[in-house]
Amino acid sequence: MHHRYVALSYVWGDAVHSSKLRASRSNITDLHVLGSLKSEHLPATIEDAITICKRLDQRFLWVDSLCVVQDDAVDQKEQIN
């Protein structure tokens, strides 16, 4: 099944602030839970992208740090391709 989506391309920033926002093998199940991404944990860049998607009536936003499991080489290769 194919869906339209918006992709966000941005600089993650320093590892201290972005590390808790990266999908990993240890947290990917938790990230799939509806409501798990609280706005107080998201950087302004992602919050702004969500706002724009809502205004453009776009349902899906692809954010690489959250959609690609960062410590899984197989997932990275699949997503990058």
Secondary structure as UniProt FT lines:
FT   STRAND          6..8
FT   HELIX           15..18
FT   HELIX           19..21
FT   TURN            25..27
FT   HELIX           28..31
FT   TURN            34..35
FT   HELIX           39..41
FT   HELIX           44..55
FT   TURN            56..57
FT   STRAND          61..63
FT   HELIX           64..67
FT   TURN            70..71
FT   HELIX           73..80
//
